[in-house]
Amino acid sequence: MLVDKPCGWTSHDVVAVVRKRLGVRGVGHAGTLDPFATGLLVVLVGRATRLAQFVAGLRKRYRATVRFGTATDTDDSTGRVTQSHAVGRWPARAEIDRAVASFVGGYRQRPPAYSAKHVAGKRSHALARQGRAVDLAPVPVAVDDIAVLEWTPPDLTIEATVGKGTYLRALARDVGERVGMPAHCAALRREAIGPWTVAAARHPGEVTAADLLPPAAMLPDLSREVIGDAERRDVAFGRTISQREHSDATGALLASDGHLVAVARGRAGQWHPLVVLEAAP
């Protein structure tokens, strides 16, 4: 289901409310949103929670406010100010446009110290809160597109479509660095994930079972193959089955009525089940 996460809620808060609303224990989400952020969160229920890894890999679109003049230790508005800049002249719009456009196509991004990245077996944010220095290595991230929506100093509003693992907080910080002044992400809203937009989402306190999407709909990027009854039984037991058309991609295996049986990896003319949603008979 599609949920519009309110400001101040954690992703775990959303899961807890949905679990209570539906009376179902097995509830999870695909793609954490920071508490200060709002917007689209995909919530998965029951066996569909096994699909989180595939949903999390979809492209995401965000609207963010980059505030120039101050940097924080979290790269967002909830952190402690670590640097401030007395502004004599704000960058011109053309300078802002060039800086923002330079990120399109991707770059090597240093994740925020307060993030879920692992350092020596521990979450980076846990170490940072203990006062321990966290130096995360830059990693390649995908930035498909960025549009400048408004530049009213000190705030820059952008809309960006990015790949998995791209931090908008860090992008805000880096935009500031490209124009030579500190900056942080003052507001963040996730507008879309894959084909879904926040306009179709509901407040977590209002969701019902009628808002659940079919599991097959959660895999818009995967190829699909309809399998017969005998193949369904084999897949339910985790056995490989033959492909109708050879493909080494990951695919969704569907029953004749369209419901999702499993996600499988294609290899050497065979489907190898990765995630099985249909219980063995």
Contacts in CASP RR format, 6 or more apart in sequence:
PFRMAT RR
TARGET T0000
AUTHOR 0000-0000-0000
METHOD contacts of the structure
MODEL  1
MLVDKPCGWTSHDVVAVVRKRLGVRGVGHAGTLDPFATGLLVVLVGRATR
LAQFVAGLRKRYRATVRFGTATDTDDSTGRVTQSHAVGRWPARAEIDRAV
ASFVGGYRQRPPAYSAKHVAGKRSHALARQGRAVDLAPVPVAVDDIAVLE
WTPPDLTIEATVGKGTYLRALARDVGERVGMPAHCAALRREAIGPWTVAA
ARHPGEVTAADLLPPAAMLPDLSREVIGDAERRDVAFGRTISQREHSDAT
GALLASDGHLVAVARGRAGQWHPLVVLEAAP
1 18 0 8 1.000
1 42 0 8 1.000
1 43 0 8 1.000
1 45 0 8 1.000
1 202 0 8 1.000
1 207 0 8 1.000
1 211 0 8 1.000
1 212 0 8 1.000
1 213 0 8 1.000
2 40 0 8 1.000
2 41 0 8 1.000
2 42 0 8 1.000
2 43 0 8 1.000
2 196 0 8 1.000
2 198 0 8 1.000
2 200 0 8 1.000
2 201 0 8 1.000
2 202 0 8 1.000
2 211 0 8 1.000
2 213 0 8 1.000
3 14 0 8 1.000
3 18 0 8 1.000
3 40 0 8 1.000
3 41 0 8 1.000
3 42 0 8 1.000
3 43 0 8 1.000
3 201 0 8 1.000
3 202 0 8 1.000
3 203 0 8 1.000
3 204 0 8 1.000
3 207 0 8 1.000
4 38 0 8 1.000
4 39 0 8 1.000
4 40 0 8 1.000
4 41 0 8 1.000
4 198 0 8 1.000
4 201 0 8 1.000
4 202 0 8 1.000
4 203 0 8 1.000
4 204 0 8 1.000
5 11 0 8 1.000
5 14 0 8 1.000
5 33 0 8 1.000
5 37 0 8 1.000
5 38 0 8 1.000
5 39 0 8 1.000
5 40 0 8 1.000
5 41 0 8 1.000
5 190 0 8 1.000
5 204 0 8 1.000
6 38 0 8 1.000
6 203 0 8 1.000
6 204 0 8 1.000
7 35 0 8 1.000
7 36 0 8 1.000
7 37 0 8 1.000
7 38 0 8 1.000
8 35 0 8 1.000
8 36 0 8 1.000
9 35 0 8 1.000
9 204 0 8 1.000
10 35 0 8 1.000
11 29 0 8 1.000
11 31 0 8 1.000
11 32 0 8 1.000
11 33 0 8 1.000
11 41 0 8 1.000
13 204 0 8 1.000
14 29 0 8 1.000
14 41 0 8 1.000
14 43 0 8 1.000
14 204 0 8 1.000
15 27 0 8 1.000
15 28 0 8 1.000
15 29 0 8 1.000
15 43 0 8 1.000
17 204 0 8 1.000
17 205 0 8 1.000
18 27 0 8 1.000
18 43 0 8 1.000
18 45 0 8 1.000
18 204 0 8 1.000
18 205 0 8 1.000
18 207 0 8 1.000
19 25 0 8 1.000
19 26 0 8 1.000
19 27 0 8 1.000
21 204 0 8 1.000
21 205 0 8 1.000
21 207 0 8 1.000
21 208 0 8 1.000
22 45 0 8 1.000
22 207 0 8 1.000
22 208 0 8 1.000
22 209 0 8 1.000
24 45 0 8 1.000
24 46 0 8 1.000
26 45 0 8 1.000
26 46 0 8 1.000
26 49 0 8 1.000
27 43 0 8 1.000
27 44 0 8 1.000
27 45 0 8 1.000
27 46 0 8 1.000
27 49 0 8 1.000
28 43 0 8 1.000
28 44 0 8 1.000
28 45 0 8 1.000
28 49 0 8 1.000
28 52 0 8 1.000
29 41 0 8 1.000
29 42 0 8 1.000
29 43 0 8 1.000
29 44 0 8 1.000
29 52 0 8 1.000
30 42 0 8 1.000
30 43 0 8 1.000
30 44 0 8 1.000
30 51 0 8 1.000
30 52 0 8 1.000
30 53 0 8 1.000
30 55 0 8 1.000
30 56 0 8 1.000
30 193 0 8 1.000
31 41 0 8 1.000
31 42 0 8 1.000
31 52 0 8 1.000
31 55 0 8 1.000
31 56 0 8 1.000
32 116 0 8 1.000
33 39 0 8 1.000
33 41 0 8 1.000
33 190 0 8 1.000
34 76 0 8 1.000
34 169 0 8 1.000
34 188 0 8 1.000
35 78 0 8 1.000
36 76 0 8 1.000
36 77 0 8 1.000
36 78 0 8 1.000
36 187 0 8 1.000
36 188 0 8 1.000
37 188 0 8 1.000
37 189 0 8 1.000
37 190 0 8 1.000
38 188 0 8 1.000
38 189 0 8 1.000
38 190 0 8 1.000
39 189 0 8 1.000
39 190 0 8 1.000
39 191 0 8 1.000
39 198 0 8 1.000
39 201 0 8 1.000
40 190 0 8 1.000
40 191 0 8 1.000
40 192 0 8 1.000
40 193 0 8 1.000
40 196 0 8 1.000
40 197 0 8 1.000
40 198 0 8 1.000
40 201 0 8 1.000
41 190 0 8 1.000
41 201 0 8 1.000
42 55 0 8 1.000
42 193 0 8 1.000
42 196 0 8 1.000
42 218 0 8 1.000
43 204 0 8 1.000
43 207 0 8 1.000
44 51 0 8 1.000
44 52 0 8 1.000
44 55 0 8 1.000
44 218 0 8 1.000
45 212 0 8 1.000
47 215 0 8 1.000
47 277 0 8 1.000
48 215 0 8 1.000
48 218 0 8 1.000
48 277 0 8 1.000
50 275 0 8 1.000
50 277 0 8 1.000
51 215 0 8 1.000
51 218 0 8 1.000
51 219 0 8 1.000
51 263 0 8 1.000
51 275 0 8 1.000
51 277 0 8 1.000
54 218 0 8 1.000
54 219 0 8 1.000
54 221 0 8 1.000
54 222 0 8 1.000
54 250 0 8 1.000
54 263 0 8 1.000
55 193 0 8 1.000
55 218 0 8 1.000
55 219 0 8 1.000
56 164 0 8 1.000
57 163 0 8 1.000
57 164 0 8 1.000
58 164 0 8 1.000
58 193 0 8 1.000
58 194 0 8 1.000
58 220 0 8 1.000
58 221 0 8 1.000
59 144 0 8 1.000
59 161 0 8 1.000
59 162 0 8 1.000
59 163 0 8 1.000
59 193 0 8 1.000
59 194 0 8 1.000
60 161 0 8 1.000
60 162 0 8 1.000
60 163 0 8 1.000
60 166 0 8 1.000
60 190 0 8 1.000
60 192 0 8 1.000
60 193 0 8 1.000
60 194 0 8 1.000
61 159 0 8 1.000
61 160 0 8 1.000
61 161 0 8 1.000
61 162 0 8 1.000
61 190 0 8 1.000
61 191 0 8 1.000
61 192 0 8 1.000
61 193 0 8 1.000
62 159 0 8 1.000
62 160 0 8 1.000
62 161 0 8 1.000
62 162 0 8 1.000
62 168 0 8 1.000
62 188 0 8 1.000
62 189 0 8 1.000
62 190 0 8 1.000
62 191 0 8 1.000
63 149 0 8 1.000
63 157 0 8 1.000
63 158 0 8 1.000
63 159 0 8 1.000
63 188 0 8 1.000
63 189 0 8 1.000
63 191 0 8 1.000
64 157 0 8 1.000
64 158 0 8 1.000
64 159 0 8 1.000
64 160 0 8 1.000
64 168 0 8 1.000
64 171 0 8 1.000
64 172 0 8 1.000
64 185 0 8 1.000
64 187 0 8 1.000
64 188 0 8 1.000
64 189 0 8 1.000
65 155 0 8 1.000
65 156 0 8 1.000
65 157 0 8 1.000
65 185 0 8 1.000
65 186 0 8 1.000
65 187 0 8 1.000
65 188 0 8 1.000
66 155 0 8 1.000
66 156 0 8 1.000
66 157 0 8 1.000
66 158 0 8 1.000
66 172 0 8 1.000
66 175 0 8 1.000
66 176 0 8 1.000
66 183 0 8 1.000
66 184 0 8 1.000
66 185 0 8 1.000
66 186 0 8 1.000
67 77 0 8 1.000
67 154 0 8 1.000
67 155 0 8 1.000
67 156 0 8 1.000
67 172 0 8 1.000
67 183 0 8 1.000
67 184 0 8 1.000
67 185 0 8 1.000
67 186 0 8 1.000
68 85 0 8 1.000
68 87 0 8 1.000
68 90 0 8 1.000
68 91 0 8 1.000
68 153 0 8 1.000
68 154 0 8 1.000
68 155 0 8 1.000
68 156 0 8 1.000
68 176 0 8 1.000
68 179 0 8 1.000
68 181 0 8 1.000
68 182 0 8 1.000
68 183 0 8 1.000
69 84 0 8 1.000
69 85 0 8 1.000
69 87 0 8 1.000
69 154 0 8 1.000
69 181 0 8 1.000
69 182 0 8 1.000
69 183 0 8 1.000
70 81 0 8 1.000
70 83 0 8 1.000
70 84 0 8 1.000
70 85 0 8 1.000
70 182 0 8 1.000
70 183 0 8 1.000
70 184 0 8 1.000
71 81 0 8 1.000
71 82 0 8 1.000
71 83 0 8 1.000
71 84 0 8 1.000
71 173 0 8 1.000
71 182 0 8 1.000
71 183 0 8 1.000
71 184 0 8 1.000
72 78 0 8 1.000
72 79 0 8 1.000
72 80 0 8 1.000
72 81 0 8 1.000
72 82 0 8 1.000
72 184 0 8 1.000
73 79 0 8 1.000
73 80 0 8 1.000
73 82 0 8 1.000
73 113 0 8 1.000
73 114 0 8 1.000
73 128 0 8 1.000
74 80 0 8 1.000
74 112 0 8 1.000
74 113 0 8 1.000
74 114 0 8 1.000
74 169 0 8 1.000
74 184 0 8 1.000
75 112 0 8 1.000
75 114 0 8 1.000
75 167 0 8 1.000
75 169 0 8 1.000
75 170 0 8 1.000
75 172 0 8 1.000
75 173 0 8 1.000
75 184 0 8 1.000
75 185 0 8 1.000
76 112 0 8 1.000
76 169 0 8 1.000
76 172 0 8 1.000
76 184 0 8 1.000
76 185 0 8 1.000
76 186 0 8 1.000
76 188 0 8 1.000
77 184 0 8 1.000
77 185 0 8 1.000
77 186 0 8 1.000
77 187 0 8 1.000
79 114 0 8 1.000
83 182 0 8 1.000
84 182 0 8 1.000
85 181 0 8 1.000
85 182 0 8 1.000
87 153 0 8 1.000
87 154 0 8 1.000
87 181 0 8 1.000
90 153 0 8 1.000
90 154 0 8 1.000
91 99 0 8 1.000
91 179 0 8 1.000
91 181 0 8 1.000
93 148 0 8 1.000
93 151 0 8 1.000
95 179 0 8 1.000
96 148 0 8 1.000
96 151 0 8 1.000
96 156 0 8 1.000
96 179 0 8 1.000
97 148 0 8 1.000
99 175 0 8 1.000
99 176 0 8 1.000
99 178 0 8 1.000
99 179 0 8 1.000
100 146 0 8 1.000
100 148 0 8 1.000
100 156 0 8 1.000
100 158 0 8 1.000
100 175 0 8 1.000
101 146 0 8 1.000
102 178 0 8 1.000
103 143 0 8 1.000
103 146 0 8 1.000
103 171 0 8 1.000
103 174 0 8 1.000
103 175 0 8 1.000
104 143 0 8 1.000
104 144 0 8 1.000
104 145 0 8 1.000
104 146 0 8 1.000
105 142 0 8 1.000
105 143 0 8 1.000
105 144 0 8 1.000
106 140 0 8 1.000
106 141 0 8 1.000
106 142 0 8 1.000
106 143 0 8 1.000
107 140 0 8 1.000
107 141 0 8 1.000
107 143 0 8 1.000
107 174 0 8 1.000
108 138 0 8 1.000
108 139 0 8 1.000
108 140 0 8 1.000
108 141 0 8 1.000
109 138 0 8 1.000
109 139 0 8 1.000
109 140 0 8 1.000
109 141 0 8 1.000
109 166 0 8 1.000
109 167 0 8 1.000
109 170 0 8 1.000
109 171 0 8 1.000
109 174 0 8 1.000
110 136 0 8 1.000
110 137 0 8 1.000
110 138 0 8 1.000
110 170 0 8 1.000
111 117 0 8 1.000
111 124 0 8 1.000
111 136 0 8 1.000
111 139 0 8 1.000
111 167 0 8 1.000
111 170 0 8 1.000
112 124 0 8 1.000
112 136 0 8 1.000
112 167 0 8 1.000
112 169 0 8 1.000
112 170 0 8 1.000
112 173 0 8 1.000
113 124 0 8 1.000
113 125 0 8 1.000
113 128 0 8 1.000
113 134 0 8 1.000
113 136 0 8 1.000
114 124 0 8 1.000
114 125 0 8 1.000
114 128 0 8 1.000
114 129 0 8 1.000
115 123 0 8 1.000
115 124 0 8 1.000
115 125 0 8 1.000
115 136 0 8 1.000
115 167 0 8 1.000
116 123 0 8 1.000
116 124 0 8 1.000
116 125 0 8 1.000
117 123 0 8 1.000
117 124 0 8 1.000
117 136 0 8 1.000
118 124 0 8 1.000
119 127 0 8 1.000
119 134 0 8 1.000
119 136 0 8 1.000
124 134 0 8 1.000
124 136 0 8 1.000
127 134 0 8 1.000
128 134 0 8 1.000
139 165 0 8 1.000
141 162 0 8 1.000
141 163 0 8 1.000
141 165 0 8 1.000
141 166 0 8 1.000
141 167 0 8 1.000
142 162 0 8 1.000
142 163 0 8 1.000
142 164 0 8 1.000
142 166 0 8 1.000
143 160 0 8 1.000
143 161 0 8 1.000
143 162 0 8 1.000
143 163 0 8 1.000
143 166 0 8 1.000
143 171 0 8 1.000
144 161 0 8 1.000
144 162 0 8 1.000
144 163 0 8 1.000
145 160 0 8 1.000
145 161 0 8 1.000
146 158 0 8 1.000
146 159 0 8 1.000
146 160 0 8 1.000
146 161 0 8 1.000
147 158 0 8 1.000
147 159 0 8 1.000
147 160 0 8 1.000
148 156 0 8 1.000
148 157 0 8 1.000
148 158 0 8 1.000
149 157 0 8 1.000
149 158 0 8 1.000
149 159 0 8 1.000
150 156 0 8 1.000
150 157 0 8 1.000
151 157 0 8 1.000
155 186 0 8 1.000
156 175 0 8 1.000
158 175 0 8 1.000
159 191 0 8 1.000
160 168 0 8 1.000
160 171 0 8 1.000
161 192 0 8 1.000
162 168 0 8 1.000
162 171 0 8 1.000
168 185 0 8 1.000
168 188 0 8 1.000
169 184 0 8 1.000
169 185 0 8 1.000
169 188 0 8 1.000
171 185 0 8 1.000
172 183 0 8 1.000
172 184 0 8 1.000
172 185 0 8 1.000
173 182 0 8 1.000
173 183 0 8 1.000
173 184 0 8 1.000
173 185 0 8 1.000
175 183 0 8 1.000
176 182 0 8 1.000
176 183 0 8 1.000
177 183 0 8 1.000
189 198 0 8 1.000
190 198 0 8 1.000
191 197 0 8 1.000
191 198 0 8 1.000
192 198 0 8 1.000
194 220 0 8 1.000
194 221 0 8 1.000
195 220 0 8 1.000
202 211 0 8 1.000
214 258 0 8 1.000
214 259 0 8 1.000
214 260 0 8 1.000
215 259 0 8 1.000
215 260 0 8 1.000
215 277 0 8 1.000
216 224 0 8 1.000
216 252 0 8 1.000
216 254 0 8 1.000
216 258 0 8 1.000
216 259 0 8 1.000
216 260 0 8 1.000
219 251 0 8 1.000
219 252 0 8 1.000
219 260 0 8 1.000
219 263 0 8 1.000
222 249 0 8 1.000
222 250 0 8 1.000
222 251 0 8 1.000
222 252 0 8 1.000
222 263 0 8 1.000
223 247 0 8 1.000
223 249 0 8 1.000
223 250 0 8 1.000
223 251 0 8 1.000
223 252 0 8 1.000
224 251 0 8 1.000
224 252 0 8 1.000
224 253 0 8 1.000
224 254 0 8 1.000
225 243 0 8 1.000
225 244 0 8 1.000
225 245 0 8 1.000
225 251 0 8 1.000
225 252 0 8 1.000
225 253 0 8 1.000
225 254 0 8 1.000
225 271 0 8 1.000
226 254 0 8 1.000
226 255 0 8 1.000
226 256 0 8 1.000
226 258 0 8 1.000
227 235 0 8 1.000
227 241 0 8 1.000
227 253 0 8 1.000
227 254 0 8 1.000
227 255 0 8 1.000
227 261 0 8 1.000
228 255 0 8 1.000
228 256 0 8 1.000
231 241 0 8 1.000
231 253 0 8 1.000
232 255 0 8 1.000
232 261 0 8 1.000
232 278 0 8 1.000
233 280 0 8 1.000
233 281 0 8 1.000
234 240 0 8 1.000
234 241 0 8 1.000
235 241 0 8 1.000
235 253 0 8 1.000
235 261 0 8 1.000
235 262 0 8 1.000
235 264 0 8 1.000
235 271 0 8 1.000
235 273 0 8 1.000
235 276 0 8 1.000
235 278 0 8 1.000
236 261 0 8 1.000
236 262 0 8 1.000
236 276 0 8 1.000
236 278 0 8 1.000
236 279 0 8 1.000
236 280 0 8 1.000
236 281 0 8 1.000
237 280 0 8 1.000
238 262 0 8 1.000
238 273 0 8 1.000
238 276 0 8 1.000
239 273 0 8 1.000
240 270 0 8 1.000
240 271 0 8 1.000
240 272 0 8 1.000
240 273 0 8 1.000
241 270 0 8 1.000
241 271 0 8 1.000
242 269 0 8 1.000
242 270 0 8 1.000
242 271 0 8 1.000
243 266 0 8 1.000
243 269 0 8 1.000
243 270 0 8 1.000
243 271 0 8 1.000
246 269 0 8 1.000
247 266 0 8 1.000
247 269 0 8 1.000
248 265 0 8 1.000
248 266 0 8 1.000
248 267 0 8 1.000
249 266 0 8 1.000
250 263 0 8 1.000
250 264 0 8 1.000
250 265 0 8 1.000
250 266 0 8 1.000
250 274 0 8 1.000
251 263 0 8 1.000
251 264 0 8 1.000
251 265 0 8 1.000
251 266 0 8 1.000
251 271 0 8 1.000
252 260 0 8 1.000
252 262 0 8 1.000
252 263 0 8 1.000
253 260 0 8 1.000
253 261 0 8 1.000
253 262 0 8 1.000
253 263 0 8 1.000
253 264 0 8 1.000
253 271 0 8 1.000
253 273 0 8 1.000
254 260 0 8 1.000
254 261 0 8 1.000
255 261 0 8 1.000
255 278 0 8 1.000
260 277 0 8 1.000
261 276 0 8 1.000
261 277 0 8 1.000
261 278 0 8 1.000
262 273 0 8 1.000
262 274 0 8 1.000
262 275 0 8 1.000
262 276 0 8 1.000
262 277 0 8 1.000
262 278 0 8 1.000
263 273 0 8 1.000
263 274 0 8 1.000
263 275 0 8 1.000
264 271 0 8 1.000
264 272 0 8 1.000
264 273 0 8 1.000
264 274 0 8 1.000
265 271 0 8 1.000
265 272 0 8 1.000
265 274 0 8 1.000
266 272 0 8 1.000
END
